[in-house]
Amino acid sequence: MGSPAKDREETLFLRVLGIKSPFLRILDFLMDNKAYDYSKIDIAKGAGISRRALSSAWESLEKNGLAKETRKVGRENMYKIDLRNSVVKKFIELDNAICDQYASQLEKQEATKNPQDNGVGLRPHIA
């Protein structure tokens, strides 16, 4: 088994930004799973980072109001992204814009591919 960061498939958000910081990995995981709350251990696993990396980035997330505590389950505090935060809203807008651009590129590729080609094995090109 590889390191946590290598086990998690890279999202479009992280690929386009080209930044692999624990802070952005956490934010990306929480944005992708905004309907749920998680323990810090589960956030670290989901973000593909170590618990040590989570600890170093977590203070900034909480201090800036990007993540919030939601409840306690047993001895574990649970957290989720704060959708009311204006910075979070902008990150979600950026993530949506990246997805829209990707979808547009896929549509263009589909429109220009050879009609005899069945599409097997084709992968979209992200600039």
Secondary structure, 3 states (H helix, E strand, C coil): CCCHHHHCCCCHHHHHHCCCCHHHHHHHHHHHCCCCCECHHHHHHHHCCCHHHHHHHHHHHHHCCCEEEEEEECCEEEEEECCCCHHHHHHHHHHHHHHHHHHHHHHHHHHHCCCCCCCCCCCCCCC
